[in-house]
Amino acid sequence: MMTEPTGIPETPERLPLFHDDPKLRRKRGCSSVAGVVIFAAAFGGIAGLIGGEVAGLVVAGVIALPLLYVMFYNLRRRVWLEGDTLIVRTWGVRRIELTAAERIDLVISDVRGTRTVSLLVNAGKRRKVAKVDLAVYSGAGGRELGILQLRKLANALLNNTDANGLVFSELLVAQLKSEARGDAAAERPLYRLASAAPAGKYIQRFTMEAVSRFVATLD
């Protein structure tokens, strides 16, 4: 039996581009709060010895408040892909069209031996910037975005000509092919990029030329 069209356009599926583990998130939040309190108390104690109790409390507050803001900002951060649109939630919600992004960069962050490979998408407007984490590696293993998310993201990037999205799309397709072949993590493109980044830098940006040369060497 055929159904008549309703005339209402279908809403694209919203795919999460993050790993949501409530237990891990709570654990990370508790450890972060404890770290901030200890850090602020240490500096507040030193200031208190020099300038008195009031000075110590003021210094502790000045140090703790911005750190707590950044911590809760990161804990609230969520990124979804809806068609060709990135939806980013922190304190509010913003939408960024991947096909209209003026610049896309590959960035790698290194925190205590854990490396995160991300795409930094810039639409050229205030607050129109989003970071999409593709993979997180520690030692010989880690976690990566799912197959469906990588495929949809590759399709969306393919339609961006202003920021040379084709290069990043080909990188993600190569990652998918590597997974399909059953390659170990160390043999996959994203892991190889993470390993190639020099040590000792918290965050570093790969130039478009560097990414293009790397993609050209992939199968």
KEKE-3310 file (N, C-alpha, C; in steps of 0.2 Angstrom, whole numbers, plus 5000, padded with zeros to 4 digits):
npx = (5004:5003:5009:5004:5013:5017:5022:5030:5046:5059:5068:5085:5095:5101:5117:5128:5144:5153:5159:5149:5149:5142:5147:5161:5161:5157:5167:5178:5174:5173:5187:5193:5187:5193:5206:5206:5203:5213:5224:5220:5220:5233:5240:5232:5235:5249:5248:5240:5249:5258:5250:5239:5223:5212:5218:5223:5211:5205:5215:5214:5201:5201:5209:5203:5189:5190:5196:5186:5176:5180:5182:5168:5163:5169:5164:5151:5151:5145:5144:5135:5131:5120:5114:5122:5126:5135:5131:5133:5134:5136:5136:5126:5117:5124:5124:5133:5137:5144:5147:5149:5160:5174:5187:5196:5205:5217:5220:5231:5231:5240:5240:5247:5252:5241:5234:5224:5215:5209:5196:5196:5184:5180:5169:5170:5164:5159:5159:5157:5164:5170:5176:5179:5182:5190:5197:5205:5220:5230:5245:5246:5233:5216:5201:5189:5179:5163:5159:5148:5147:5159:5158:5147:5152:5162:5155:5149:5160:5165:5157:5162:5170:5177:5185:5193:5188:5188:5200:5200:5189:5194:5204:5196:5189:5199:5203:5191:5192:5204:5200:5190:5198:5203:5214:5227:5226:5238:5241:5232:5226:5223:5229:5242:5244:5243:5254:5264:5265:5276:5282:5279:5272:5257:5246:5244:5244:5241:5246:5237:5244:5253:5243:5238:5249:5251:5239:5240:5249:5241:5232)
npy = (4994:5011:5026:5043:5058:5069:5082:5088:5091:5079:5078:5078:5065:5066:5064:5059:5066:5063:5054:5048:5044:5043:5039:5039:5053:5059:5055:5061:5074:5075:5073:5084:5095:5092:5094:5108:5114:5110:5116:5130:5132:5130:5141:5151:5148:5152:5166:5169:5168:5178:5190:5189:5182:5187:5191:5179:5171:5179:5177:5163:5162:5170:5162:5150:5152:5155:5143:5133:5138:5135:5121:5116:5121:5113:5100:5101:5102:5097:5089:5088:5080:5085:5081:5092:5100:5106:5104:5113:5112:5121:5132:5138:5135:5132:5133:5126:5127:5115:5114:5128:5132:5142:5139:5125:5115:5103:5097:5093:5088:5085:5078:5073:5062:5057:5058:5068:5068:5080:5090:5107:5118:5132:5145:5158:5168:5176:5166:5155:5143:5127:5112:5096:5080:5067:5056:5048:5044:5033:5026:5011:5010:5016:5026:5029:5039:5032:5021:5025:5039:5044:5042:5050:5062:5063:5064:5076:5085:5083:5092:5104:5117:5129:5128:5117:5105:5092:5086:5083:5075:5064:5059:5054:5044:5036:5032:5024:5014:5008:5003:4994:4984:4978:4983:4986:4998:5006:5006:5014:5029:5040:5037:5037:5050:5056:5050:5056:5069:5081:5078:5086:5098:5106:5108:5107:5113:5106:5110:5114:5110:5100:5090:5087:5081:5070:5063:5060:5050:5039:5023)
npz = (5000:4995:5002:5003:4999:5012:5011:5020:5024:5027:5042:5044:5051:5067:5072:5085:5088:5098:5112:5124:5139:5154:5167:5166:5163:5175:5183:5178:5180:5194:5197:5191:5198:5210:5207:5203:5215:5224:5217:5217:5231:5235:5230:5235:5249:5249:5246:5257:5268:5265:5263:5272:5278:5270:5258:5254:5252:5242:5231:5229:5225:5213:5205:5205:5200:5185:5181:5185:5177:5164:5165:5167:5155:5146:5150:5147:5134:5118:5102:5087:5072:5059:5045:5034:5044:5058:5075:5089:5107:5121:5133:5126:5111:5094:5077:5063:5046:5037:5024:5021:5028:5029:5032:5036:5048:5053:5069:5082:5099:5114:5129:5143:5136:5130:5114:5104:5089:5079:5069:5065:5063:5054:5052:5048:5055:5071:5085:5077:5076:5077:5085:5081:5087:5081:5084:5098:5105:5115:5120:5112:5108:5108:5105:5092:5081:5076:5062:5055:5058:5054:5040:5036:5040:5031:5019:5020:5021:5008:5000:5002:4995:4996:5007:5004:5007:5001:5003:5017:5017:5010:5018:5029:5022:5019:5032:5035:5025:5030:5042:5038:5032:5043:5049:5061:5075:5075:5061:5055:5046:5055:5067:5063:5059:5072:5078:5071:5075:5083:5099:5115:5113:5117:5109:5091:5075:5059:5043:5028:5017:5022:5026:5014:5007:5015:5013:5000:5000:5004:5002)
capx = (5000:5007:5007:5004:5018:5015:5024:5034:5053:5061:5073:5091:5096:5106:5122:5132:5151:5156:5158:5145:5150:5140:5151:5167:5161:5156:5173:5182:5172:5175:5194:5194:5185:5198:5212:5206:5203:5220:5228:5219:5221:5240:5241:5229:5239:5255:5246:5238:5255:5261:5245:5234:5218:5208:5222:5223:5204:5204:5219:5211:5195:5203:5212:5198:5183:5191:5197:5180:5172:5183:5180:5161:5162:5171:5160:5144:5152:5142:5144:5131:5130:5114:5115:5129:5127:5137:5127:5138:5131:5140:5131:5120:5118:5125:5124:5139:5136:5151:5148:5150:5165:5179:5193:5196:5212:5218:5224:5232:5232:5244:5239:5250:5253:5235:5234:5217:5215:5202:5195:5194:5180:5179:5164:5172:5160:5160:5156:5155:5170:5169:5181:5176:5187:5190:5200:5209:5224:5235:5249:5245:5226:5212:5195:5188:5172:5160:5159:5143:5149:5165:5155:5142:5156:5166:5151:5148:5166:5166:5154:5165:5176:5181:5191:5197:5185:5189:5206:5198:5185:5198:5207:5191:5188:5205:5202:5186:5195:5209:5196:5187:5203:5205:5221:5228:5226:5244:5242:5227:5229:5222:5234:5249:5245:5244:5261:5269:5266:5281:5281:5281:5267:5250:5241:5248:5240:5244:5245:5234:5249:5255:5238:5237:5254:5250:5233:5242:5252:5237:5229)
capy = (5000:5017:5032:5049:5062:5074:5089:5090:5089:5075:5081:5074:5061:5069:5059:5062:5066:5063:5048:5049:5039:5046:5037:5042:5060:5061:5053:5066:5080:5075:5074:5090:5099:5091:5097:5115:5116:5109:5121:5136:5132:5131:5148:5155:5148:5156:5173:5171:5169:5185:5196:5188:5178:5190:5191:5172:5169:5182:5174:5157:5163:5173:5156:5144:5153:5154:5136:5130:5139:5131:5114:5115:5122:5107:5095:5103:5103:5091:5091:5083:5081:5084:5083:5095:5105:5104:5108:5113:5114:5122:5136:5139:5130:5136:5128:5128:5123:5112:5116:5135:5134:5146:5136:5118:5113:5097:5099:5087:5090:5080:5079:5068:5056:5055:5062:5069:5071:5084:5095:5113:5121:5140:5148:5165:5172:5176:5160:5150:5139:5120:5107:5089:5075:5061:5050:5049:5038:5033:5020:5007:5009:5022:5026:5033:5040:5026:5021:5030:5046:5046:5042:5056:5068:5063:5066:5083:5089:5083:5097:5111:5118:5135:5126:5111:5099:5086:5083:5080:5069:5058:5056:5050:5038:5031:5029:5019:5008:5004:4999:4988:4979:4976:4986:4988:5005:5009:5006:5018:5035:5045:5036:5039:5057:5057:5048:5060:5076:5081:5078:5092:5103:5104:5108:5109:5113:5104:5114:5110:5106:5094:5085:5085:5077:5064:5060:5057:5043:5034:5019)
capz = (5000:4995:5006:5000:5002:5017:5010:5026:5022:5032:5046:5044:5057:5071:5074:5090:5087:5104:5116:5130:5145:5160:5172:5164:5163:5182:5186:5175:5183:5201:5198:5189:5203:5215:5205:5204:5223:5227:5214:5220:5238:5236:5228:5241:5255:5249:5247:5264:5272:5264:5264:5277:5276:5265:5252:5252:5249:5235:5226:5228:5221:5206:5201:5204:5196:5178:5179:5185:5171:5158:5166:5166:5148:5142:5152:5144:5127:5114:5095:5083:5064:5056:5037:5033:5049:5065:5080:5095:5113:5127:5137:5122:5105:5088:5071:5058:5040:5035:5017:5020:5032:5026:5034:5040:5050:5057:5075:5087:5106:5117:5136:5147:5132:5126:5109:5101:5082:5078:5064:5068:5057:5055:5047:5047:5059:5078:5088:5072:5076:5081:5085:5080:5089:5077:5087:5104:5106:5121:5118:5105:5106:5109:5103:5086:5079:5073:5055:5052:5059:5049:5033:5035:5040:5025:5014:5021:5019:5001:4997:5004:4990:4999:5012:5001:5011:4998:5006:5023:5016:5007:5024:5033:5018:5020:5038:5034:5022:5034:5047:5034:5030:5049:5051:5068:5076:5073:5054:5052:5045:5060:5072:5060:5060:5079:5080:5067:5078:5087:5106:5119:5112:5120:5103:5085:5069:5053:5037:5022:5012:5025:5026:5007:5006:5019:5010:4994:5001:5007:4997)
cpx = (5004:5005:5008:5009:5015:5016:5028:5041:5055:5067:5079:5092:5102:5111:5127:5140:5155:5155:5155:5145:5148:5145:5158:5167:5160:5163:5178:5180:5174:5183:5196:5193:5191:5204:5212:5206:5210:5225:5227:5220:5229:5242:5238:5232:5245:5253:5243:5244:5258:5256:5240:5228:5214:5211:5222:5216:5203:5208:5216:5205:5196:5206:5207:5192:5184:5192:5191:5175:5174:5181:5173:5159:5163:5167:5153:5145:5149:5142:5140:5132:5123:5114:5122:5130:5130:5133:5131:5134:5136:5135:5125:5121:5119:5126:5129:5138:5143:5152:5150:5156:5171:5186:5192:5203:5211:5222:5225:5234:5236:5244:5241:5250:5247:5234:5227:5218:5209:5202:5193:5190:5178:5175:5165:5168:5161:5156:5155:5162:5168:5174:5178:5182:5185:5192:5204:5213:5229:5238:5247:5237:5222:5205:5194:5181:5170:5160:5154:5144:5154:5162:5151:5147:5160:5162:5150:5154:5167:5163:5156:5171:5180:5186:5194:5194:5187:5195:5204:5194:5189:5202:5202:5189:5193:5205:5197:5189:5200:5205:5192:5192:5205:5212:5221:5228:5232:5245:5236:5229:5228:5228:5241:5250:5246:5251:5266:5270:5271:5279:5282:5276:5260:5245:5245:5243:5244:5242:5241:5238:5252:5250:5237:5243:5253:5244:5235:5246:5248:5234:5222)
cpy = (5006:5022:5038:5054:5067:5081:5092:5087:5085:5079:5076:5071:5065:5064:5063:5061:5067:5056:5049:5043:5043:5045:5040:5050:5063:5060:5059:5073:5081:5076:5081:5095:5099:5095:5105:5117:5115:5115:5128:5137:5133:5138:5153:5154:5152:5163:5174:5172:5176:5191:5195:5184:5180:5189:5183:5169:5173:5179:5167:5157:5166:5167:5151:5146:5152:5147:5132:5131:5135:5123:5112:5116:5116:5101:5095:5102:5096:5094:5085:5085:5080:5086:5086:5100:5102:5108:5107:5116:5115:5126:5137:5134:5135:5131:5131:5124:5121:5114:5124:5137:5137:5142:5130:5116:5107:5099:5093:5090:5084:5082:5073:5061:5054:5060:5062:5072:5074:5088:5101:5117:5128:5142:5155:5170:5171:5170:5155:5146:5132:5116:5100:5084:5069:5055:5052:5043:5039:5026:5017:5007:5016:5021:5031:5034:5034:5027:5025:5037:5048:5046:5048:5062:5069:5066:5073:5087:5089:5089:5104:5112:5124:5133:5119:5105:5092:5082:5079:5074:5063:5055:5052:5044:5033:5028:5023:5013:5004:5000:4993:4983:4976:4978:4987:4995:5008:5010:5011:5025:5040:5044:5038:5046:5059:5056:5053:5067:5076:5081:5085:5098:5101:5104:5111:5108:5111:5108:5110:5107:5100:5088:5083:5080:5070:5060:5057:5051:5037:5030:5022)
cpz = (5000:4999:5003:5003:5007:5015:5015:5024:5028:5036:5046:5051:5060:5074:5080:5088:5093:5108:5123:5134:5151:5166:5172:5165:5170:5185:5184:5179:5190:5201:5196:5194:5209:5213:5205:5211:5225:5224:5217:5227:5239:5235:5234:5247:5255:5250:5254:5269:5271:5266:5269:5274:5270:5258:5249:5249:5242:5230:5224:5224:5214:5202:5200:5200:5188:5176:5180:5179:5165:5159:5165:5159:5144:5144:5149:5136:5123:5107:5092:5076:5062:5049:5036:5038:5055:5070:5087:5101:5118:5132:5133:5116:5099:5083:5066:5052:5038:5028:5016:5024:5027:5027:5038:5042:5053:5063:5079:5094:5109:5125:5139:5143:5129:5121:5105:5094:5081:5072:5067:5062:5059:5050:5045:5051:5067:5081:5083:5071:5080:5080:5086:5082:5085:5080:5093:5105:5112:5120:5112:5104:5108:5106:5097:5085:5075:5065:5052:5052:5054:5042:5032:5036:5034:5019:5014:5019:5012:4997:4998:4999:4992:5003:5010:5006:5008:5001:5013:5022:5014:5013:5028:5029:5019:5027:5038:5031:5026:5040:5044:5033:5037:5051:5058:5069:5074:5065:5051:5051:5051:5066:5069:5060:5067:5081:5077:5070:5083:5095:5109:5118:5114:5114:5097:5079:5063:5047:5032:5018:5015:5025:5019:5005:5009:5015:5004:4994:5003:5001:4996)
residu = (MET:MET:THR:GLU:PRO:THR:GLY:ILE:PRO:GLU:THR:PRO:GLU:ARG:LEU:PRO:LEU:PHE:HIS:ASP:ASP:PRO:LYS:LEU:ARG:ARG:LYS:ARG:GLY:CYS:SER:SER:VAL:ALA:GLY:VAL:VAL:ILE:PHE:ALA:ALA:ALA:PHE:GLY:GLY:ILE:ALA:GLY:LEU:ILE:GLY:GLY:GLU:VAL:ALA:GLY:LEU:VAL:VAL:ALA:GLY:VAL:ILE:ALA:LEU:PRO:LEU:LEU:TYR:VAL:MET:PHE:TYR:ASN:LEU:ARG:ARG:ARG:VAL:TRP:LEU:GLU:GLY:ASP:THR:LEU:ILE:VAL:ARG:THR:TRP:GLY:VAL:ARG:ARG:ILE:GLU:LEU:THR:ALA:ALA:GLU:ARG:ILE:ASP:LEU:VAL:ILE:SER:ASP:VAL:ARG:GLY:THR:ARG:THR:VAL:SER:LEU:LEU:VAL:ASN:ALA:GLY:LYS:ARG:ARG:LYS:VAL:ALA:LYS:VAL:ASP:LEU:ALA:VAL:TYR:SER:GLY:ALA:GLY:GLY:ARG:GLU:LEU:GLY:ILE:LEU:GLN:LEU:ARG:LYS:LEU:ALA:ASN:ALA:LEU:LEU:ASN:ASN:THR:ASP:ALA:ASN:GLY:LEU:VAL:PHE:SER:GLU:LEU:LEU:VAL:ALA:GLN:LEU:LYS:SER:GLU:ALA:ARG:GLY:ASP:ALA:ALA:ALA:GLU:ARG:PRO:LEU:TYR:ARG:LEU:ALA:SER:ALA:ALA:PRO:ALA:GLY:LYS:TYR:ILE:GLN:ARG:PHE:THR:MET:GLU:ALA:VAL:SER:ARG:PHE:VAL:ALA:THR:LEU:ASP)
# end
